[in-house]
Amino acid sequence: MFESVFYTVAPMLVVGAVAVPVALVLSVCAGVHKYAEWREYKAARAAEAEADFEAGAAVGAVDTAE
């Protein structure tokens, strides 16, 4: 009777003991990766906004010179 417990429950406990930490590590890694992508996206948006602002300021300077 106890042998059936060791053959069924013990492997599930081992798999669970390995799978849970692995899932947590992968989740943290995915979050870090997503955060890095978000920072790159925000930097690109800021650079685009800065370029638009400078282009607008250059157009304004040309208009006032006329």
Secondary structure, 3 states (H helix, E strand, C coil): CHHHHHHHHHHHHHHHHHHHHHHHHHHHHHHHHHHHHHHHHHHHHHHHHHHHHHHHHHHHHHHHHC
